[in-house]
Every structure is written in structure tokens, then in C-alpha cells.
Amino acid sequence: MRASAFLYPWDVVGDPEAPGRLAGLGVEQVTLASAYHSTRALTPRHPGHRIVTAEHAAVLYPPDATRWKGRELSPYAQSWVPGEDPYAEAADALAGAGLQVHSWVVLAHNSRLGAEHPDTSVVNAYGDRYPWAPCIAQPAVHAYLVDLAAEAAVRPGASGTELESCGWYGFGHLHAHDKTAGVGLGDAAQYLMSLCFCPDCRAGYASVGLDPDGLGAAVRRALEPVWAGQGSAESGWSGVGALLGEDLADATLRWRTQVARGLQEAAVAAVRAAAPGPDFQVLLHADPAPYRTGANVGTDPAHILSTADGVVLPCTGPDPAREAVLGPYGGLSGVLAANFNVVSGMGGSPGTLARDAAHAASLGAGELRLYHAGLASGPDLSAVTDALSALRGG
């Protein structure tokens, strides 16, 4: 199986040993961040630093001033990696070690955008804004994300791209000093907490026959038992219907699916128009359940594989979880890349990677993605090397 490891430019810039170390893992490719959200990241092997604090969402290359001139929404520049173009510097170094490079582009996840332009954010049924979650139904947000996808994806040296958060973001968010676990929310309740009620979404609900005020009241009523400690375990789309009612739930999903598909189709088309040739590969981080929000956006498998060249799917966990994610893509044509967390301290299982990857392959996965070569410990990377060798019969 072809394998690619995720990486940040700051894992490479200033560390001349990094490209050889990555190639030594046995991967053929690196998926290198070109547009990313805020984070605090450990760099356990870098000779010059141990912690990088990316203070806000930013692009890791110089944005095209002509493209963004006069626009209210535009990408933010970064200041935490030295050099004019950290992405290009890292990509060149990795290519010098014989590695192919894909750009890694995070789209609808940007807390600074929400802080500086609060009207762009998702608004829940209680009127609370989610500054980390741009509302993709808003025309200005849609246009910004499509242009960002094209610019951040097609960087010099990249042979393809992997678009993360190319759809709805919502309640779920790894936030600094998070204090949201007091009431456990199943994914059904999280869906209801992710429904947006900004003016564009209210108009959208009306377009599918819903009264936005009535829908908001219904969502709040549906969540009352959850706040009281009942119904929080409801999961799956049937759980959403149990909380909200099937007719209301289906109508919200019709609107949200229409919006998400519009963004995905436009973003992929823009990337392909900007790409250097027809072989430039476009993959989306995805989940086969259309109602899911977050980094791995909910999609219809047949639709997304008719739009993009393939998908990157979350495959960490037990066999049934992998089967649930990969199964819906069975018999469809396109790249299926199984994404495994290989950082033990972040819930990954590098020690079972060979076995888990073989299981994913039996379900149709043809490629591997390994999260994350810059964050993993030395023992984790040794386990990855052994697993990739075993998968190739070494």
C-alpha cells in the first residue's frame, strides 16, 4: 500500500535531517500543511525548538496579493516559521529525499476569521456563535474557501492535494482549555448543536419548506432532555430523528447537503483549473455519514467519488469502526486512503498498524495516511517503520 505521512513545514525547515528521516520510515509521500488552523505542536526531534505555537489559522506560503486585493475575507500570513515561503522550502527538501508531496489544506476551520468577522460564523439554535466554524452557506465564505482551496492546494512541487474541512464545521472542536464535557453529547446531539441559524441558513431552511423560528424552537426542545442527562447517548442518523423528529431532521439535512456539495464541487473544480496538469490528484478528508461535521466532513460516497479523485478516511480504532467507514465505499471507483493515528500519546496505535492497515486493505483501501510524523515519538516512528516493512513483505 502506498503510504504518506502528514507533516508541518516547521518540522522540516531548520532541520536538515528531517527529509532523510521521513524517507527512512518507508513512506513514498508526505502530506505537507500549506493552510492550517491554530495549534500548539511538539517537535521532539527538531534541533532548534521543541514547541511551535501557531497562534491563528494561516497559510504557510506568501498569499497572492493580486488574488486577494480589496477582499474583506482573505488568508492570514504566518509568523512562526522563518523564511518567506516555509511550505516551498520544506517541499523542496522533501523532494530532494525522493519523496512526493501533497499539499494539506484546512478550509472551514478558522478561529481568527470568526473573531475578526463574527458574522461569518455558524450560529447555533441558542444564538451562540462558533468563531472556529465559518458558515459555508454564506456566499462570501463560500467564495473565500474556494479561492483558498485553489491557491493553497496548487503549490510548487505538489503533485496533489488533500482538502480537510471542506464542508460543514460545527460544535465539535479541540479548543484551548475546553470545558464542554460536563454533559456528554452523542453525535446526534452534536448534530443539533451544529445546525446553523445565521441569516443565510435561515433562508436556506425556508427554501426546503421549514419555518426557521419553528425549527430553532424544535431544536431547543429536542436538546432539553440532553441537558437534563437523558438522551445524550443517541447516535447515528436515527438518533437525530429520535431527538428532532424524522421529517424535520431530513429537511435540515437536505439543505446542508446541498450547501456542502456546492462547496465541494466548486473547490475541486477550482483546484483542477489551477493545477499544472490532469494528473494532479484531489482528495477530500471525508466521512460516509452525510450529517457528520468537522475535519472529516460528511459526504455521500457515490457523490464525492464522482467529484474528487478520492477520499482520506479516519480508520483508527477497532475493526467495526473501520468497517463502518470503508464499507459504504465498496464497489465505487476512486482512491480510498485509510488514515491512521500513529501517535500513541494522542490515542494512536502504531504497534498494530500492520494488522490494522491489512484489515483496511481487505475492505478496499489502497493507500495509507499516517498522522503525524512530526508529532510522533521515536518509538512510535520505529513501530511505523516496522509496520510498513511488514506490509511490503520485508
N, C-alpha and C positions, 0 to 999 in steps of 0.2 A: 504494500500500500504506500502510495506517495504521502510523505509526511511534511508538514510545515509547522514551525514554531512561531508563536506570537512574540513580539519584541517591541520595545520602545527605542526611539533613536538615542535616548540618553544612556541606554545600555551599551551602545557601541561607540558613540562619539567620546573620544578621550581614552578609549581602551583598545589598543592595537591588538590585543589577544582575543577580543570578543569574536571576530568573524571565524577564526580557526576553531575556537571552542564550539561555536554553533555548528560548523560543518562536521566536527568530530562527533556530534550527537548521532549522526546518521540521517539527518533531515536533508531534503533536497531544496527546501524553500523556507523563507522567512516571511511572515505576515507582519509588516512593519507599520506602526501607527503614523499616519500623516495628519489626522484630525482626531482629537481625543478630548475627553471630559476631564474635569479636575480630579486629581488623585494625589495620594501620598504613597510613594513606591520605594521599596527596599531595593538596593543594588548591591547584593552581597559579594560580588567579585570585582567591582569597578575599582581601579587603582586611585581614583581621585575623589570619590564620595561614597556614602552609604545610603543616604536618603535623598530622594528628589521630590520636591513638593511642587506639583503643577497646580498653581493657585486657581486656575479657571480653565474652562474649555478653550481650546486654541488649536490653530493649525501649526504644524511643525515644519513649515516651509514659508517663504515670503509670499503672501497672497498677492494676486494680480490686482494692482491698483486700478487699472483700467476697468476691469470687470466690476469692481465694487464702488467705483466713484459715484458719489451722490446718493447711495442707497442707505436707508435707515438701518437695515439689518445686514451685517457683514461679519466675516470671521475675525476673531481676535488673534493677534500675534502673541507668541510665547516669549518668555524672557528667562527661562530656567535652564535652557541648554545653550551653550556657547556656539557661536557661528551664525552665519547668515542663513544657511539652509541645512539644519541638522538632519532632516529627512534625507536629502540628497547625499550628504556626507556619509551617513550610515548605509544607505543603499549601495553606494559605490564600494564601500569597504566590504560589504557582504557579497556583492557580485565578484569582487576580487578573490574571494574564497570559494568561488564556484557555486554560490547559492543563487537561485532565482528569488525574486522579490515580488510580493503582492503588497499593495497599499491596504491599510486598515483604516477605515473611515467611520467614525461615530457621527451620526447625524442628529436625530431628535432627542438629544440629551445634553443640556447646556444651561447650567445654573446661572452663569453670568448674563446670558441673554435674557433669562427671566427676571433677573434683578434689575437690569437696566431698561428692559422693555416689558414691564409686567403684563401688559395687555396681550402679549403673545403666549402666555402660559395657559395650560389646562386649568380649568376651574371646576371643582367638584360640586356635588349637589348641595353642599352646605355653604358654598361661596368661597371656599378656601382655594387659594392659588398654589400651584405646584411649580415653582420657578425653575426646577430642573427639567420640566417636561413641556417643550414647545407644542402648541396645538397645531397639528398638521392639517386641520381643516381650514385654517386661516390662509387666504391667498398669499399674503406677504411671507408667511413662514414657509409655505409650500415652495414658492419661488426661490427663497434663500436656500433651502435644503437641496433643491435640485441643482442649483448652480454650485453649491459647496460640494455636492457629490461629484460633479464633473471635474472641478478643479482639484480636489484633494485625491481623487482616485487616479487620475492620469498624471502621475509624477514621472519625471525622467528615470528610466531604469526599471519601472514597474511593468510586469508582464500581465498583471491582472489586479483586481481589487476585491475586497470583502467589505460589504456595507453592513454596519451594525446599526441597530435602532432606526431602521428605515421603515417606520410605521409609528403606531401609537406608543407613547410612553405614558406612565400613569403613576399610581400610588407607590408601587414598589421602587425603592431607591436606596442604595448604600450611602446614607447620608452621615456626615460627621456627627459624632455623639448622638446617634439615633436613639430616640425614646418612643418608639411606636409599638413595642412588643407587649405592652400591658394587656391588650386584648388580642388574642390570636386571630388572625384573619385568614380563612381559607381562600383559595383562588377565586371562588365565586364572589365573596365579599370584596376582594381586591378589585375585581372587575367593576363592581358597582361604585367603589371608591375612585375608579379611574375614569368613569364617564365624565365627559367634559360638558359644561354648560356655559361656555363663552358665547357671545352673540352669533358667531358663525355656526357653532354646533347646535344652538337653539333653532336656528333657521334650518339646519340640516334635519333635525328631528321632525320639524314641521313638514319637511318635504317628503317624509315617509309616513305621514299621517298621524304623528304624535303631537300632543299638546306639551310643549316644553315645561310649563309650570306644573302640569299634572304629573309628568314623568319625574321631575325633581322631587315632588312630594312622595311619589311612589317609591323612589329610591330611598329616601329618608325613612319611610315606614318600613321598608324591607330590611333596613340595617338596624332598626331599633332592637330586635331580639339579639343581634350580634353584640351590641354594646352591653346588653344585659347578660352576656355569657352564653347565649343559645344560638345555634345555627352557624357558629363561626367555622365549623368543620366542613360545611357544604363545599363541594369541589366539582370540577367539571362543568360543562355547559348545562347539564341537567340541574346542577346546584344553583346556577344563576337563575334558571327558570323557576326553581323551587322558591327562591327568595323573592324574585321580582314578578313572577308570572311569565309563562312561556311567550305569550303574544307580545308583551312589552319588551322582553329580552330579545326576541327575534327581530323586532323593529329597530332596536338600538344597534344590533349587530349588522343589519343591512346597511345602515348609514355609515357606520365606522368601517366596514369592509370596503364600501365604495370609495371612501376617502383614502384608506391605506393603499388600495390597489392603484388609485390615481397617482399617489406619490411614488410608489414602487415602479410603475411603468414609466413615469416621467424621468425618475432618477436614472434608471437603467438606460433609457434612450439617450439621455444627456451624456452619460459616461461613454456609451458606444460612439456617439457623434464626435466626442473629443479624443477617442482612443487612436493610437497610431496605426492600428490595423485590425482586421476582423478576428485575429487570434487573441485579442485582449479579453481575458476572462472576467466575467462579472458574477460574483456570488453574493448571496444575502444571508446574514445570520437570521435564522428562522425557527419557528415552532409550528407544527402542523395543526395546532388548535387555533382557529381564527380569532378567538376572543382574547388571546394572551397579549400582554403588553410588556415592554421592556427592551432589553438588548436584543433578545431573540424574539422578533415580532411575530405575532400570529399571522398565519398565511393559509390559504388553500393550496395544498401541494400541487395539484394539477395547474393552477393558475400561475404560481410562482415559477414553476419549471418551464412554463411556456413564455415567461417574461425574462428571467435571468438564466445564466448558464448552469446554475446550481445553487445549493444551499449549504450552509455550515450549521450543524445541528448539535444541541447540547446532549452529550452522551455519557457524562459522568454519572455513576450510580449503579444500582443493581440491574440485572437483566431485564426485568419488566419495564423499567423506566426507558431503557434503550429501545425495547420493542415498541413501546408506545410512541416514541419519537420517530423511529425509522420506518415502522410498519406502514404508515399511510403513504409513503413514497414508493412502495413496492410496485414494480411494473412500469414506473414512469421513467422517462429519459432525461438525464441530466446528472451533473456532478453531485454526489452525496458525500460531504466531508463530515466525519464524526469528530466532534470537538471534545477533548478530554482535559480536565483539570489535572495537571501533574505536579501541583504544589501541595505537599502534604499538609502544611500548616494552614492552607485555605480550603481544606476539605477534599483535596485530590488524592488519587490512589496510584501513584506511579509504579508501585510494586506489582499491581495487577494489570498494568497497561497492555502487555502482550495478550493476555487472555481476553480482556475486555475489547481490545481492538479486533481480535479474531472473531469475537461474537458480533461486533458491529459489521464486519465484512460479510458474515453469514446472512445478515439482514439487508445487504445491498450497498453498504458504504464502500466507496472506492478510494477514499483519501482520509488522512488523519490531520487534525489540527491539535496542537499541544499548547495549552495555556498554563504557564507562561515561562519561557526560557530565561528571561531576565529576573524573574521573581523567585524561581525555584532554588532550593539549596543544592549544595554539591552532591549529597546522597540522592536527592530526587533526580538530578540530571544523570547520575550514574545509572539509576534504575531505568530512565528513559533510553539511554544508550543500549543497555542490555535488552530491553523490550524490542526496540527497533531491529536490533541484530537478530533476535529470535524470530521475529515476524518474517525476516528475509532468509531464514534458514541458516544464519551464521553461527 
